[in-house]
């Protein structure tokens, strides 16, 4: 699924923060497991489409930052 740059910019869960995860809302619920740690309800369908993992796994993969 393709997203426009404007949609991506306005759709972050933590705009200006460290997380790349997308905002959860009625049409994009946080109901998907992380593909790395398998914890349930960590990602939205958009996060999965974009190939993301949960924030904890992303921090660990990036050296704990």
N, C-alpha and C positions, 0 to 999 in steps of 0.2 A: 504494500500500500504506500503510495507516495503522499507526502505532506508538503505543503507550501512553506517557504521560509518564514512567512508571517505567522502561520499556524504553529510552526515549531517554536518560534520566539515567544509567543504568548501562552504556550501550553506546558511550560515547565512546572513541576511540583514546587520547586524552590527557586523562583526567578532570582538571578544574581547569586545564587548559592553554588555549592559544589556538586549537587546532584544533577544528573542528566535525565532522571526519570520524569515521565510526563504526569501532569496533574490528573488526579482521579476525579471523576464526576459521573453523573447518571449514565452516560453513554460510554464511559471508559473506566470501569470499576477496577480497583486494585484486587483482582481475584485470581491472578496467575502465579504459579510458583517460580522461584528463581531457578534458572537452568543450572547454576553452579552448586548452590547449597541445598536446593530442593525445598526450601522453606515455603510453605503455602502463603498465598495472598501478599506477595511482595511486589508484584509487577502488574501493570495494566496491560491490556491487549496491545496498545501502541508500543509500550516498552518491549514486549515480546517481538512485535513486528520489526522493531528497530535493532533487535539482537542484543538488548541490554541484560545486565544482571543486577541484583539488588545493590544498594549502596555499600553495605558491609563487604560484599564480595569484590566490588569495584575498588574500594579503598585497599583491600588486601592485595589485589592484583597490581595496584599502582604503588606498592611499597608501603602501605599503611598511612598514607597521607590523609 
